[in-house]
Structure formats: structure tokens, C-alpha cells
Amino acid sequence: MIKFLTAGESHGPALTGILEGMPAGLEISEAEIASDLARRQLGHGRGDRMKIERDHARILSGVRYGKTLGSPITLLIENRDWENWTEKMSVSDPGESARIPRLASPRPGHADLAGSIKYHQNDIRNIIERSSARETAMRVALGAICRKFLREFGIEIHAHVVNIGGVTAPTHSSASSSDFWERAEKSPVRSADDAAAKEMMEVIDRAIESKDTVGGIFEVVVAGMPIGLGSFVHHDRRLDGILAQAMVSIHAMKAVEFGMGFDVANTPGSGVHDQLFTSAHNIIRQSNSAGGIEGGMSNGEPIVMRVAMKPLSSLMQPLASVNLETGEAAEALRERSDVCAVPAAAVVGEAMACLALMNPFLEKFGGDSMAEIRAHIASTPPSPWR
């Protein structure tokens, strides 16, 4: 089974990731990983950090002559900003005179307060560095390897932005339109709708002027899914539960919905459930209100999920806080950040979908090599109904 770990601090020397369980024989290159990392760094409203970093993942283990070996894959992404933080983030204690001032005013909405109490730290810097969304660069790199694996079996994963700051764009009901995804890729806010994209950028620009931040919603679509990934027999094998956990594990994500999502609460059953019909002796649906998942299992339709991201908690016009050393009122600390990261979060959402789908796929078709998995798929029994 697939497992992954990431390590590293936002302003430390590097991010490290280990991907365990990838079958042998998958062709993968650093260039393919770099493509997804570059996509994560784009987006109207990103902060100055993206002007510094040029993320590139080095493959340190698990690949030889361009193919996976079946052993753990190790990736390394160096932080170019480390050169500005070598003393501030020194592993060894530089001594009292060389230490930078401790941070004591937590940001509302961030991990600062709860993290400092949980880990018994009297410097919020020790919490910021690991709780930073900089960590998602490694998730995207690891997810790129899983994306390549899933693509070998006809599964494609895309994401686009459908809401920024209350400006909405149409959702994508069909996963087959390559033109739709090409337009989303070219958009500064990852929206295929030009009119909505223009308004979204205007919302972001106003937030920049007022020193505020804005959130939004992105939609992830998984096409080419076979029937029967996941299961209803145990709570932790339900596919929607697995995917929902993956989505809300991303920094600043607060909600996820599948298909019709929350609208099912206001719609009669006759308008919710995807009715079944026959066409050329095949069972078809004329809608996808379930978002591709029924009973905790993929049903053959595209998986469609939308994820809500809150406005980021680092504001250049800080919110009210408390100085934890003195107990007095204070402004929350200022930390360099994005004004809007929803387009980048959509790329992270794709990566997490790739990572989350690996185990359900391997549970059904698994093997230790690509050749063995292909053989298992080729020998999949026919439907028991005919």
C-alpha cells in the first residue's frame, strides 16, 4: 500500500518527501514532476515567496534508468530562500545574543496559538515553519508521481476555480472537454470562464489594496474511474471519506462536497438520485448528482468534488490578538503571505486526489509491478449480470 511522508520547514534548507509502495516499472522523470510544481507556483494574488523559489524536485532514490524500482522514492526540494534564513533557522543554538526576537502574537485562524500550547513552545516561529503551506510543494511533487501512475490506466485528474471572493464561474459537468482544461490552465486564476476570471482578479486586486485576503472554491474532476474503487463494508474504505480527508488535510481548507453537495438537503429524492437507463445494452446515467460515488464506491461516472478555502490568516493589516508573553492586547504578527492562493490550492487538490486514489486502486488491481497490475486488469471478471 502507498504511504507518504513529508519533512522540512518553510525557511529551512529543503523539503523532503518519501513515497513508499509505488510499484516497479513506472516511467517517471524529474521533468514530469517539475511541470506540476511550476503550476503550483502560478496564480494572481501569490506573494513574493514565489518570486524567490523555482521549485525543482530531485529524485534521490527509488528510480533507476527512468523507472521506479519498487523501493521507497525520496524527493528533495531545496528552499532558495534558505540563504536569507541560515542564522534565523540555524539547527545549532547561535547563543542568546544572535537569536532573533521571539514571536508572541498569534494570528487568528492559524496554527499559532494551539500549536504553541500543544508543543509547549514559547516562540511562534517554531510553529509557523512546519504549519506553513510551503509543505504542499512536496505533496505536489509526490502527487505528480501518482498522477503518472493513474494516467497509465486511463485516469485523468484536473481542477479549476469556481469561486473567488464570491465571484462564481460555472462548474464542469463533463470531464471530456480538453478545451475547457486548456483554458483553465492559461487563466491567471485557473478559471475557464474569461468573464468570471476578470472579476476574480478585480476582487483580488481590491484585497491587495485594502491589505486583506480572499478565499474561494475549486473543483476537482477525476475522469476515467473504473467501477468499484472503495467499499461500503468498512468506514475507512469508503472512497468519499478517503477523498474528503485528503482534501481537508490541505492548509486552509474548510469544506468539501461531492456532486450536488449541500444542495441535496434542499432537493427531493426524485431530483437527487441519478436514474439508470439502457443504451446499446449498457447501463447509463443522464446526470451525475452523486459526483461519481455511490455507497462509498466509484460508480464509473467522473468523480466531482468542490473544496472551500478560507481567506489566508496572514493579513498585512493584522487582526486583533494577544501578546502571549505579557497578556496584553496586540496586533497579530505579520508574516509574508499570499493575498489569494485558491488557484495554487487547486493544483494541490489535484495532487492530494492522486495520492488518495492510489490505495483504493491498488486494493482492487494491485501488484508489485506495472506488468502485474496490467495483467490483473486484463483478467478482471465480467459483470455477474451477463
ZAMARGU-4260 file (C-alpha; in steps of 0.2 Angstrom, whole numbers, plus 5000, padded with zeros to 4 digits):
<rodrens>
0) 5000/5000/5000 | 5005/5018/4997 | 5012/5028/5011 | 5020/5045/5010 | 5029/5057/5022
5) 5035/5075/5020 | 5048/5084/5031 | 5055/5101/5032 | 5052/5119/5037 | 5046/5133/5027
10) 5063/5143/5028 | 5074/5128/5032 | 5086/5121/5019 | 5074/5110/5010 | 5058/5099/5009
15) 5060/5081/5009 | 5047/5068/5004 | 5046/5049/5004 | 5034/5039/4994 | 5033/5021/4999
20) 5024/5007/4990 | 5025/5013/4972 | 5025/4998/4960 | 5041/4994/4950 | 5042/4999/4932
25) 5033/5016/4931 | 5042/5028/4920 | 5045/5044/4929 | 5057/5059/4927 | 5061/5075/4936
30) 5054/5085/4922 | 5037/5077/4924 | 5037/5082/4942 | 5043/5099/4938 | 5028/5103/4927
35) 5016/5101/4942 | 5027/5111/4953 | 5028/5125/4941 | 5009/5125/4940 | 5008/5127/4959
40) 5018/5142/4959 | 5006/5152/4947 | 4991/5162/4951 | 4985/5180/4953 | 4987/5185/4971
45) 5003/5175/4975 | 5015/5183/4987 | 5034/5187/4985 | 5040/5170/4990 | 5035/5163/4973
50) 5047/5176/4965 | 5061/5168/4975 | 5058/5150/4974 | 5060/5140/4957 | 5054/5123/4964
55) 5063/5108/4957 | 5062/5090/4965 | 5077/5080/4964 | 5075/5061/4964 | 5087/5053/4977
60) 5081/5035/4977 | 5069/5023/4971 | 5071/5026/4952 | 5085/5019/4940 | 5086/5022/4922
65) 5070/5032/4922 | 5059/5018/4930 | 5053/5015/4948 | 5061/5001/4957 | 5048/4996/4969
70) 5058/5003/4983 | 5055/5020/4993 | 5056/5035/4982 | 5064/5050/4990 | 5062/5068/4984
75) 5071/5084/4989 | 5066/5102/4985 | 5079/5115/4990 | 5072/5131/4998 | 5081/5145/4989
80) 5075/5157/5002 | 5086/5147/5015 | 5101/5158/5011 | 5091/5173/5019 | 5087/5162/5035
85) 5103/5152/5039 | 5105/5161/5055 | 5087/5163/5059 | 5083/5144/5057 | 5100/5138/5062
90) 5100/5120/5069 | 5113/5124/5082 | 5110/5137/5095 | 5119/5153/5090 | 5118/5160/5108
95) 5107/5172/5116 | 5115/5187/5108 | 5112/5180/5090 | 5094/5174/5092 | 5081/5184/5083
100) 5066/5190/5094 | 5053/5178/5098 | 5036/5179/5091 | 5022/5180/5103 | 5006/5187/5095
105) 4997/5173/5086 | 4987/5175/5070 | 4968/5171/5072 | 4964/5157/5061 | 4981/5150/5060
110) 4990/5136/5070 | 5000/5148/5080 | 4991/5148/5097 | 4985/5130/5098 | 5002/5124/5091
115) 5012/5134/5103 | 5002/5127/5118 | 5002/5109/5111 | 5021/5108/5108 | 5025/5119/5123
120) 5034/5132/5113 | 5037/5150/5118 | 5041/5156/5101 | 5028/5155/5087 | 5041/5154/5074
125) 5043/5136/5079 | 5025/5133/5074 | 5024/5144/5058 | 5039/5135/5050 | 5030/5117/5049
130) 5012/5123/5048 | 5016/5134/5033 | 5008/5129/5016 | 5025/5129/5009 | 5024/5110/5014
135) 5012/5107/5000 | 5026/5109/4987 | 5032/5092/4992 | 5014/5085/4991 | 5013/5091/4973
140) 5029/5083/4969 | 5024/5066/4976 | 5007/5068/4969 | 5015/5070/4952 | 5022/5053/4953
145) 5005/5046/4957 | 4997/5056/4943 | 5009/5047/4931 | 5004/5030/4938 | 4985/5033/4937
150) 4987/5041/4919 | 4994/5024/4914 | 4977/5016/4917 | 4967/5030/4909 | 4963/5040/4925
155) 4965/5059/4922 | 4963/5072/4936 | 4960/5091/4933 | 4955/5105/4944 | 4949/5123/4941
160) 4942/5138/4951 | 4924/5141/4953 | 4923/5154/4966 | 4935/5168/4972 | 4928/5181/4985
165) 4910/5177/4980 | 4913/5179/4961 | 4907/5162/4954 | 4911/5153/4937 | 4902/5138/4930
170) 4906/5121/4937 | 4912/5107/4925 | 4899/5094/4922 | 4908/5084/4909 | 4926/5078/4911
175) 4929/5075/4892 | 4932/5093/4887 | 4951/5096/4884 | 4947/5114/4878 | 4940/5118/4895
180) 4955/5112/4904 | 4967/5121/4892 | 4958/5137/4895 | 4958/5135/4914 | 4977/5131/4913
185) 4980/5148/4904 | 4970/5158/4916 | 4979/5168/4930 | 4965/5162/4942 | 4963/5144/4934
190) 4946/5148/4928 | 4940/5143/4911 | 4927/5157/4911 | 4935/5173/4905 | 4922/5185/4912
195) 4922/5177/4929 | 4941/5177/4929 | 4942/5195/4926 | 4930/5199/4940 | 4940/5187/4951
200) 4956/5196/4948 | 4947/5213/4952 | 4942/5205/4969 | 4960/5200/4972 | 4967/5217/4967
205) 4954/5226/4979 | 4960/5214/4993 | 4978/5219/4989 | 4974/5237/4991 | 4965/5235/5007
210) 4978/5223/5014 | 4966/5209/5016 | 4965/5191/5009 | 4951/5182/5000 | 4947/5163/4999
215) 4936/5153/4986 | 4931/5136/4980 | 4940/5125/4967 | 4933/5109/4959 | 4942/5093/4956
220) 4936/5081/4942 | 4943/5063/4941 | 4939/5055/4924 | 4941/5038/4918 | 4937/5030/4935
225) 4933/5011/4935 | 4918/5005/4944 | 4921/4998/4962 | 4935/5008/4969 | 4932/5010/4988
230) 4920/4999/4998 | 4904/5000/5009 | 4910/4986/5021 | 4921/4997/5032 | 4920/5016/5037
235) 4938/5018/5032 | 4937/5011/5015 | 4923/5022/5009 | 4930/5032/4994 | 4921/5048/4998
240) 4928/5048/5015 | 4946/5044/5009 | 4945/5059/4997 | 4937/5071/5009 | 4950/5068/5022
245) 4963/5071/5008 | 4955/5087/5003 | 4953/5095/5021 | 4971/5090/5025 | 4976/5104/5014
250) 4980/5120/5023 | 4966/5132/5025 | 4953/5120/5018 | 4936/5121/5027 | 4923/5111/5017
255) 4921/5098/5004 | 4906/5092/4994 | 4903/5079/4981 | 4892/5081/4966 | 4876/5091/4971
260) 4884/5093/4988 | 4874/5103/5001 | 4861/5106/4988 | 4854/5088/4991 | 4847/5094/5008
265) 4835/5106/4999 | 4830/5094/4984 | 4818/5080/4984 | 4825/5062/4981 | 4817/5062/4963
270) 4829/5077/4959 | 4844/5070/4968 | 4847/5052/4963 | 4855/5048/4946 | 4842/5037/4937
275) 4848/5022/4927 | 4844/5019/4908 | 4850/5007/4895 | 4859/5012/4879 | 4866/4998/4867
280) 4864/4986/4881 | 4874/4997/4893 | 4868/5005/4909 | 4870/5024/4908 | 4865/5039/4918
285) 4859/5055/4912 | 4866/5065/4927 | 4880/5064/4940 | 4872/5072/4955 | 4881/5059/4966
290) 4898/5065/4960 | 4904/5048/4954 | 4902/5040/4971 | 4888/5029/4977 | 4889/5018/4993
295) 4907/5023/4996 | 4912/5016/4979 | 4916/5024/4962 | 4901/5021/4950 | 4910/5024/4934
300) 4905/5042/4932 | 4918/5056/4934 | 4921/5060/4952 | 4917/5078/4955 | 4921/5087/4971
305) 4922/5105/4977 | 4933/5111/4991 | 4931/5128/5000 | 4947/5138/5005 | 4946/5151/5019
310) 4955/5168/5017 | 4973/5166/5022 | 4976/5171/5040 | 4992/5182/5037 | 4985/5199/5034
315) 4996/5215/5030 | 4983/5224/5041 | 4983/5212/5056 | 4969/5207/5066 | 4967/5209/5085
320) 4977/5197/5095 | 4986/5195/5112 | 5004/5195/5117 | 5006/5178/5125 | 5021/5184/5135
325) 5013/5199/5143 | 4995/5195/5141 | 4991/5212/5134 | 4981/5216/5118 | 4992/5216/5102
330) 4991/5215/5084 | 4993/5198/5076 | 5011/5195/5069 | 5014/5199/5051 | 5021/5185/5040
335) 5024/5186/5022 | 5010/5178/5013 | 4998/5177/4998 | 4983/5188/4996 | 4974/5173/4987
340) 4981/5156/4984 | 4965/5147/4978 | 4972/5144/4960 | 4988/5136/4968 | 4977/5126/4980
345) 4968/5118/4966 | 4984/5111/4960 | 4987/5104/4977 | 4970/5097/4977 | 4974/5088/4961
350) 4990/5081/4970 | 4980/5075/4985 | 4967/5067/4974 | 4981/5057/4965 | 4989/5052/4982
355) 4972/5047/4990 | 4966/5036/4975 | 4982/5026/4974 | 4977/5014/4988 | 4959/5011/4983
360) 4966/5007/4965 | 4979/4995/4972 | 4967/4986/4983 | 4957/4982/4968 | 4970/4979/4955
365) 4986/4978/4965 | 5003/4971/4961 | 5022/4974/4964 | 5025/4979/4946 | 5016/4988/4932
370) 5016/4972/4922 | 5007/4963/4936 | 4994/4976/4938 | 4991/4977/4919 | 4989/4958/4920
375) 4976/4959/4934 | 4966/4972/4925 | 4966/4962/4909 | 4959/4947/4919 | 4946/4956/4928
380) 4930/4945/4928 | 4915/4951/4918 | 4899/4958/4925 | 4890/4944/4935 | 4873/4950/4927
385) 4878/4945/4910
</rodrens>
